[in-house]
């Protein structure tokens, strides 16, 4: 059995179990890296989405402003027309 020293404690682990634990930790690290990459991609997509929504909002506000101006112009026309 291998011995791992932890201050104040001794832990005994069978060599084959130790290797299994290392393999499991490697697999866990790989999954964690994949999760981080997925999260980064989601954040990137969210940023793109927010930018696109801002563009849509600006376009809608611009159209609204133009319609208000047209509407105002139509109702304030010269009464002799």
LINKAKA-V21183 format. One record per residue. N is the residue number from 1. RES is the residue in one small letter. SS is DSSP state (A for helix, B for strand, O for the rest). PHI is phi in whole degrees, -180 to 180 (NA if undefined). PSI is psi as a letter, one per 20 degrees, with the letter a starting at -180 (999 if undefined). Layout:
# LINKAKA-V21183
[[N/RES/SS/PHI/PSI] [N/RES/SS/PHI/PSI]]
This chain:
# LINKAKA-V21183
[[1/x/O/NA/q] [2/x/B/-84/q] [3/x/B/-120/p] [4/x/B/-107/p] [5/x/B/-92/p] [6/x/B/-119/p] [7/x/O/-46/o] [8/x/O/84/i] [9/x/B/-137/q] [10/x/B/-121/p] [11/x/B/-121/p] [12/x/B/-109/p] [13/x/B/-136/p] [14/x/O/-66/q] [15/x/A/-56/g] [16/x/A/-66/h] [17/x/A/-69/h] [18/x/A/-62/g] [19/x/A/-65/h] [20/x/A/-62/g] [21/x/A/-64/g] [22/x/A/-61/g] [23/x/A/-62/g] [24/x/A/-64/g] [25/x/A/-64/h] [26/x/A/-63/g] [27/x/A/-64/g] [28/x/A/-64/g] [29/x/A/-64/g] [30/x/A/-61/g] [31/x/A/-64/h] [32/x/A/-64/g] [33/x/A/-62/g] [34/x/A/-63/g] [35/x/A/-64/g] [36/x/A/-64/g] [37/x/A/-64/g] [38/x/A/-63/g] [39/x/A/-62/g] [40/x/A/-61/g] [41/x/A/-65/g] [42/x/A/-63/g] [43/x/A/-62/g] [44/x/A/-63/g] [45/x/A/-63/h] [46/x/A/-64/g] [47/x/A/-63/g] [48/x/A/-60/g] [49/x/A/-63/g] [50/x/A/-62/h] [51/x/A/-64/g] [52/x/A/-63/g] [53/x/A/-64/h] [54/x/A/-63/g] [55/x/A/-63/g] [56/x/A/-62/g] [57/x/A/-62/g] [58/x/A/-62/g] [59/x/A/-64/g] [60/x/A/-63/g] [61/x/A/-64/h] [62/x/A/-64/g] [63/x/A/-63/g] [64/x/A/-60/g] [65/x/A/-62/g] [66/x/A/-65/g] [67/x/A/-66/h] [68/x/A/-61/g] [69/x/A/-63/g] [70/x/A/-62/g] [71/x/A/-62/g] [72/x/A/-63/g] [73/x/A/-63/g] [74/x/A/-65/h] [75/x/A/-85/i] [76/x/O/-105/k] [77/x/O/-70/r] [78/x/O/-64/p] [79/x/O/-63/i] [80/x/O/-83/i] [81/x/O/-82/999]]
